[in-house]
Amino acid sequence: MPTAYVLLNCELGHENEIINELKKLPGVVEVEGSYGVYDMIVKISADTMDKLKETITWHVRKIEKIKSTLTLIVIEGQGS
């Protein structure tokens, strides 16, 4: 199953609002706040790579108050 981790930078003070929006999206498995360069990390899975890309491009990246994203697509079969 195609999976990606998306690192987000958000406008200060809007983290909870963004987390609530992300949790409504299809395929969002986990949302966690983080300290450091990025404000949160989102794990997303989908049935196909096209659906995964669609969720990231047309849903996650369109949420207001998200300033930037960095997407890491998992290599299936490598690792665990």
FIKOL-269660 format. One record per residue (C-alpha): residue number from 0; x, y, z. Coordinates in steps of 0.001 Angstrom, whole numbers, plus 500000, padded with zeros to 6 digits. Example, Ala and Ser with C-alpha at 12.3 -4.5 7.8 and 13.67 -1.06 7.14 Angstrom:
2
ATOM   resi        X        Y        Z
ATOM      0   512300   495500   507800
ATOM      1   513670   498940   507140
! end
This chain:
80
ATOM   resi        X        Y        Z
ATOM      0   500000   500000   500000
ATOM      1   501571   503325   498973
ATOM      2   502494   505414   502009
ATOM      3   504039   508831   502514
ATOM      4   505160   510981   505394
ATOM      5   504496   514677   504876
ATOM      6   506354   517234   506991
ATOM      7   504512   520523   507408
ATOM      8   505317   524089   508354
ATOM      9   502272   525980   509594
ATOM     10   501390   529499   510557
ATOM     11   501989   529995   514262
ATOM     12   498947   529350   516428
ATOM     13   496975   527402   513821
ATOM     14   498336   523923   514535
ATOM     15   495188   522489   516167
ATOM     16   492983   523836   513377
ATOM     17   495243   522203   510764
ATOM     18   495363   518905   512678
ATOM     19   491550   518806   512735
ATOM     20   491403   519438   508972
ATOM     21   494030   516784   508241
ATOM     22   492192   514139   510284
ATOM     23   489139   514582   508036
ATOM     24   491064   513652   504884
ATOM     25   490883   510163   503361
ATOM     26   494044   508153   503900
ATOM     27   495424   510175   506805
ATOM     28   496666   507555   509255
ATOM     29   498487   509707   511823
ATOM     30   499060   513377   512564
ATOM     31   501642   514422   515160
ATOM     32   503012   517793   516206
ATOM     33   506800   518043   516317
ATOM     34   509588   520291   517546
ATOM     35   512367   521367   515228
ATOM     36   512419   522528   511628
ATOM     37   508902   521185   510907
ATOM     38   505750   521759   512928
ATOM     39   504069   518419   512288
ATOM     40   504335   515102   510507
ATOM     41   501469   513356   508729
ATOM     42   501364   509697   507684
ATOM     43   499159   509065   504649
ATOM     44   498295   505757   502939
ATOM     45   496198   505022   499857
ATOM     46   495203   502110   497640
ATOM     47   497210   503447   494695
ATOM     48   500097   505823   494128
ATOM     49   497767   508090   492126
ATOM     50   495350   508366   495078
ATOM     51   498247   509069   497428
ATOM     52   499560   511856   495196
ATOM     53   496047   513249   494801
ATOM     54   495524   513426   498574
ATOM     55   498827   515218   499097
ATOM     56   498590   517606   496143
ATOM     57   494910   518486   496086
ATOM     58   493938   518134   499748
ATOM     59   496867   518482   502166
ATOM     60   498698   521217   500263
ATOM     61   495477   523219   499804
ATOM     62   494767   523592   503541
ATOM     63   494973   527228   504533
ATOM     64   497645   528157   507069
ATOM     65   500065   525451   505818
ATOM     66   503122   527384   504662
ATOM     67   505193   524541   503195
ATOM     68   505434   520772   502875
ATOM     69   508115   518149   502373
ATOM     70   506884   514771   501132
ATOM     71   508717   511501   501742
ATOM     72   507228   508583   499791
ATOM     73   508017   505210   501337
ATOM     74   509766   502557   499219
ATOM     75   507452   499564   499398
ATOM     76   509119   496328   500463
ATOM     77   512266   497939   501792
ATOM     78   512760   497851   505550
ATOM     79   510161   496123   507701
! end
